[in-house]
Amino acid sequence: MLSEARKKANKKWDDKNKEKRKLYQYRSYAKKYVKELASEEDLLELRQMIDERLK
């Protein structure tokens, strides 16, 4: 359980760092998708997209 002070501090950080928070959230979603949800076909498609992006 979080204290009221910790909740307030978290909210203050979230409000001040909206873009960073969004990036962390998307990264978390992507990792979960790759580790738990994606099929082999999905992973191969993602690999191709990543290879293209890295070029």
Contacts in CASP RR format, 6 or more apart in sequence:
PFRMAT RR
TARGET T0000
AUTHOR 0000-0000-0000
METHOD contacts of the structure
MODEL  1
MLSEARKKANKKWDDKNKEKRKLYQYRSYAKKYVKELASEEDLLELRQMI
DERLK
2 10 0 8 1.000
14 21 0 8 1.000
33 42 0 8 1.000
34 43 0 8 1.000
34 46 0 8 1.000
38 46 0 8 1.000
END
